[in-house]
Amino acid sequence: MWTIDTDNGTVLLVGEIAGVPKITPWQPDMLEEAAAEADRVILRARPKFSAGDIFRMIFAGGKITKLPDGTTAAQYLSAEQRDRLARLEAQYDIDYDRRSFLMTSFDLLARRLDFDDDTTKDPTDIVKKAAKRADIPVLRPERFRGEDLLDDLAEADPASHIPCLEAAMAATEAGQTIIEARGEAWRNFKIRAVMENPLEIALGTCWPWADDDIGTEIRDQWTGMLADAAQEKGVTLAVVPLRVLAENGGVLDQLEERGFAVYGPDWRGTN
C-alpha cells in the first residue's frame, strides 16, 4: 500500500494482482477496516457489453480466435518460436497451429499453467463489499465499450500478439512454482520481484495492457482519477492493478512527476 498525503487529505493505493493463490497468506481484514474508514473508494471498472456486442463477437469470432484464413502459426513465427510452441503442443497434446496468438496465450496461462485456479478473493471484491456494508461511495474509471474492445481485437495484426505469446510460453515453461513465488512477493511488498515474475510479465505483455491505445487510456484514466482524488478532503482508498502502478513510467511514476510525494514500498529498485 502506498500513501499520498496532501493539504486536503490522504490517498491510499493498494496494488492488486490477478489471481491471489489461496496458499498465499495475507490479511484481508486489514483492507476491510481501511475501506470501512475511508470517505470514498476507487475500484477498477469492468467492460460494458451490450446485447449487440454479443452478436458482434459471434460474427467476428473467427477474427478474434483464429489466424486469418489460409495462414498458420509458422507463417508468423520464427523457427525458434515455432519449435518452442511445438514442444508445448506435444506436452499438452493440443494443436495451436490455427489459433490466434492471443487465444493461445490465454489458453497457456489459464488452462496449462492454471494460474487462476484455487485462488482467494481479490482486493477489489473485498473493498467493494466492505464499502457497500459501510455505505461508502464507490468510484470507477470510465468503462470501455464492448464494441470498441471487440473491434480492436478483430482488427489487430496477428503479429502484434507475438510478444504476448512469447511471454506466455516463458511463464508456462517456468511451471507452477512461479504462481506461489508471485503471491509471496506480493504479500511481502517485494514489488520488483512481482513485476519481474514470468507470470506477471506475461499478463502485462498481453492485451489489453500492451495495446497502444487501450493500455494507454487505462493508465491515463487511473492517473487522472488519483490526481483528482488527491484534491478531495478526507481519505480515498483506491485498489489499482499493480502492473499499472509499478511499471516503469506507470501511475506511481506519473504521480511523482505531477509533484505528489508517494510513500510506501520501493517500486523502482531491487527487493
C-alpha positions as CSV (number, residue, x, y, z in Angstrom):
1,M,0.0,0.0,0.0
2,W,1.2,3.5,-0.9
3,T,0.2,6.8,0.7
4,I,-0.1,10.2,-0.8
5,D,-0.7,13.0,1.7
6,T,-1.9,16.4,0.6
7,D,-3.2,19.5,2.3
8,N,-6.7,18.3,1.8
9,G,-6.5,14.6,2.7
10,T,-4.9,11.2,2.0
11,V,-5.0,8.8,-0.9
12,L,-4.2,5.1,-0.1
13,L,-3.2,3.0,-3.1
14,V,-3.4,-0.8,-2.9
15,G,-1.5,-2.6,-5.7
16,E,-3.7,-5.6,-6.8
17,I,-2.5,-8.7,-8.6
18,A,-4.9,-11.0,-10.5
19,G,-5.4,-14.5,-9.1
20,V,-4.0,-14.4,-5.5
21,P,-3.4,-18.1,-4.6
22,K,-5.2,-19.5,-1.6
23,I,-1.8,-20.7,-0.3
24,T,-0.7,-17.0,-0.1
25,P,-1.4,-15.9,3.5
26,W,-2.4,-12.2,3.7
27,Q,-4.7,-10.2,5.9
28,P,-7.8,-9.0,4.1
29,D,-9.4,-7.9,7.4
30,M,-6.9,-5.0,7.5
31,L,-8.1,-4.0,4.0
32,E,-11.7,-4.3,5.1
33,E,-11.0,-2.0,8.0
34,A,-9.3,0.6,5.8
35,A,-12.2,0.5,3.4
36,A,-14.7,1.0,6.2
37,E,-12.9,4.1,7.4
38,A,-12.4,5.7,4.0
39,D,-14.6,8.6,2.7
40,R,-14.6,7.1,-0.8
41,V,-13.1,4.1,-2.7
42,I,-12.0,3.8,-6.3
43,L,-12.2,0.4,-7.9
44,R,-11.5,-0.9,-11.4
45,A,-14.3,-1.0,-13.9
46,R,-15.4,-3.9,-16.0
47,P,-16.1,-3.5,-19.7
48,K,-19.6,-2.6,-20.7
49,F,-21.1,-5.2,-23.1
50,S,-24.5,-4.9,-24.8
51,A,-26.6,-7.5,-26.5
52,G,-25.4,-6.1,-29.8
53,D,-21.8,-6.7,-28.7
54,I,-22.6,-10.4,-28.1
55,F,-23.8,-10.7,-31.7
56,R,-20.7,-8.8,-32.9
57,M,-18.5,-11.2,-31.0
58,I,-20.3,-14.2,-32.7
59,F,-19.8,-12.7,-36.2
60,A,-16.3,-11.5,-35.6
61,G,-15.3,-14.5,-33.5
62,G,-13.2,-16.1,-36.2
63,K,-11.1,-12.9,-36.5
64,I,-10.5,-13.0,-32.8
65,T,-10.0,-16.6,-32.1
66,K,-8.2,-17.8,-35.2
67,L,-5.4,-16.7,-37.5
68,P,-6.5,-15.3,-40.9
69,D,-7.8,-17.8,-43.4
70,G,-5.1,-19.9,-45.1
71,T,-2.4,-19.0,-42.6
72,T,-0.8,-20.9,-39.8
73,A,1.5,-20.1,-36.9
74,A,4.6,-21.0,-38.8
75,Q,4.0,-18.1,-41.2
76,Y,4.3,-15.5,-38.4
77,L,6.8,-17.1,-36.0
78,S,10.5,-17.6,-36.3
79,A,11.7,-21.2,-36.5
80,E,12.8,-21.0,-32.8
81,Q,9.4,-19.6,-31.7
82,R,7.5,-22.3,-33.7
83,D,9.7,-25.1,-32.3
84,R,9.1,-23.8,-28.8
85,L,5.4,-23.7,-29.3
86,A,5.5,-27.2,-30.8
87,R,7.1,-28.6,-27.6
88,L,4.2,-27.2,-25.6
89,E,1.7,-28.6,-28.1
90,A,3.3,-32.0,-27.6
91,Q,3.5,-31.7,-23.9
92,Y,-0.2,-30.8,-23.6
93,D,-1.5,-32.7,-26.6
94,I,-3.1,-29.7,-28.3
95,D,-2.9,-28.0,-31.7
96,Y,-2.3,-24.3,-31.7
97,D,-1.5,-24.0,-35.4
98,R,-4.6,-22.1,-36.4
99,R,-5.5,-20.4,-33.2
100,S,-4.8,-16.7,-32.8
101,F,-1.7,-16.0,-30.7
102,L,-3.8,-14.2,-28.1
103,M,-6.1,-17.1,-27.6
104,T,-3.1,-19.5,-27.5
105,S,-1.5,-17.3,-24.8
106,F,-4.7,-17.2,-22.7
107,D,-5.0,-21.0,-23.0
108,L,-1.4,-21.5,-21.9
109,L,-1.8,-19.2,-18.9
110,A,-5.3,-20.1,-17.8
111,R,-5.5,-23.8,-18.6
112,R,-2.0,-25.2,-18.9
113,L,-0.2,-23.1,-16.2
114,D,-3.6,-22.8,-14.5
115,F,-2.6,-19.6,-12.7
116,D,-6.2,-18.6,-11.8
117,D,-7.3,-21.9,-10.2
118,D,-7.7,-22.2,-6.4
119,T,-7.4,-18.5,-5.8
120,T,-8.8,-16.4,-3.0
121,K,-10.9,-13.2,-3.2
122,D,-9.1,-10.4,-4.8
123,P,-8.7,-7.0,-3.1
124,T,-11.3,-5.3,-5.4
125,D,-14.0,-7.7,-4.2
126,I,-13.1,-7.3,-0.6
127,V,-13.1,-3.5,-0.7
128,K,-16.3,-3.4,-2.8
129,K,-18.2,-5.5,-0.2
130,A,-16.7,-3.5,2.8
131,A,-17.7,-0.2,1.1
132,K,-21.2,-1.5,0.5
133,R,-21.6,-2.5,4.1
134,A,-20.4,0.8,5.3
135,D,-22.4,2.8,2.7
136,I,-19.2,4.4,1.3
137,P,-19.3,5.8,-2.3
138,V,-17.6,3.7,-4.9
139,L,-16.0,5.5,-7.9
140,R,-14.7,3.8,-11.0
141,P,-12.8,4.8,-14.2
142,E,-15.0,5.2,-17.3
143,R,-15.9,1.7,-18.6
144,F,-14.8,0.7,-22.1
145,R,-17.5,-0.2,-24.5
146,G,-17.6,-3.8,-25.5
147,E,-17.9,-2.7,-29.2
148,D,-14.6,-0.8,-29.1
149,L,-12.8,-3.7,-27.4
150,L,-14.1,-6.3,-29.9
151,D,-13.3,-4.1,-32.8
152,D,-9.8,-3.5,-31.5
153,L,-9.3,-7.3,-31.2
154,A,-10.7,-8.1,-34.6
155,E,-8.6,-5.5,-36.4
156,A,-5.3,-6.3,-34.7
157,D,-2.4,-7.6,-36.7
158,P,-1.8,-11.2,-35.6
159,A,1.9,-10.5,-35.3
160,S,1.1,-7.8,-32.7
161,H,0.3,-10.6,-30.2
162,I,3.6,-12.5,-30.7
163,P,5.2,-10.8,-27.7
164,C,2.3,-11.9,-25.6
165,L,2.7,-15.5,-26.9
166,E,6.4,-15.4,-26.1
167,A,5.8,-14.3,-22.5
168,A,3.0,-16.8,-22.1
169,M,5.3,-19.6,-23.3
170,A,8.0,-18.5,-20.9
171,A,5.6,-18.5,-17.9
172,T,4.2,-21.9,-18.8
173,E,7.7,-23.4,-19.3
174,A,8.7,-22.0,-15.9
175,G,5.9,-24.0,-14.2
176,Q,3.6,-23.5,-11.4
177,T,6.3,-22.6,-8.8
178,I,6.1,-19.0,-10.2
179,I,2.5,-18.7,-9.1
180,E,3.3,-19.2,-5.4
181,A,6.5,-17.1,-5.8
182,R,4.5,-14.2,-7.2
183,G,2.0,-14.4,-4.4
184,E,4.7,-14.5,-1.8
185,A,6.5,-11.5,-3.3
186,W,3.2,-9.5,-3.4
187,R,2.4,-10.1,0.3
188,N,5.9,-9.3,1.3
189,F,5.9,-6.0,-0.6
190,K,8.7,-7.1,-2.9
191,I,7.4,-5.1,-5.8
192,R,10.2,-5.6,-8.3
193,A,10.1,-9.4,-7.7
194,V,6.4,-9.4,-8.6
195,M,6.9,-7.3,-11.7
196,E,9.8,-9.5,-12.8
197,N,7.9,-12.7,-12.2
198,P,7.3,-14.5,-15.6
199,L,3.5,-14.7,-14.9
200,E,3.2,-11.0,-14.1
201,I,5.3,-10.2,-17.2
202,A,3.0,-12.4,-19.3
203,L,-0.2,-10.8,-18.0
204,G,1.2,-7.4,-18.6
205,T,2.5,-8.1,-22.1
206,C,-0.9,-9.4,-23.3
207,W,-4.0,-7.5,-24.4
208,P,-5.4,-5.2,-23.2
209,W,-2.5,-3.9,-21.1
210,A,0.0,-3.9,-24.0
211,D,-2.4,-2.4,-26.6
212,D,-1.1,1.1,-27.6
213,D,-4.5,2.8,-27.4
214,I,-6.4,0.8,-24.8
215,G,-3.4,0.3,-22.5
216,T,-2.5,4.0,-22.6
217,E,-6.1,5.0,-21.9
218,I,-6.3,2.7,-18.9
219,R,-3.2,4.2,-17.4
220,D,-4.3,7.8,-18.1
221,Q,-7.7,7.1,-16.5
222,W,-6.0,5.9,-13.3
223,T,-3.5,8.7,-13.2
224,G,-6.2,11.3,-13.7
225,M,-8.6,9.8,-11.1
226,L,-5.9,9.5,-8.5
227,A,-4.6,13.1,-9.1
228,D,-8.2,14.3,-8.7
229,A,-8.7,12.2,-5.5
230,A,-5.7,13.9,-4.0
231,Q,-7.5,17.2,-4.1
232,E,-10.5,15.8,-2.2
233,K,-11.0,16.2,1.5
234,G,-10.7,13.1,3.7
235,V,-9.4,9.6,2.8
236,T,-9.6,7.9,-0.6
237,L,-8.8,4.2,-0.9
238,A,-8.0,3.0,-4.4
239,V,-7.4,-0.6,-5.5
240,V,-5.3,-0.4,-8.7
241,P,-3.7,-3.2,-10.8
242,L,-0.1,-3.4,-9.5
243,R,1.3,-3.6,-13.0
244,V,-0.3,-0.2,-13.8
245,L,1.0,1.3,-10.6
246,A,4.6,0.0,-10.5
247,E,5.7,-0.4,-14.1
248,N,8.4,1.9,-15.5
249,G,6.6,5.1,-16.3
250,G,3.5,3.8,-14.6
251,V,1.0,5.6,-12.4
252,L,3.3,5.9,-9.4
253,D,6.0,7.5,-11.6
254,Q,3.4,9.8,-13.3
255,L,2.0,10.9,-9.9
256,E,5.5,11.8,-8.7
257,E,6.1,13.7,-12.0
258,R,3.0,15.7,-11.1
259,G,4.6,16.7,-7.8
260,F,2.9,14.2,-5.4
261,A,5.0,12.7,-2.7
262,V,4.4,8.9,-2.7
263,Y,5.3,6.9,0.4
264,G,5.4,3.1,0.6
265,P,7.3,0.1,-0.8
266,D,10.1,0.7,-3.2
267,W,8.8,0.1,-6.7
268,R,11.9,1.1,-8.7
269,G,14.8,-0.6,-7.0
270,T,15.6,-4.2,-6.3
271,N,14.0,-6.1,-3.4
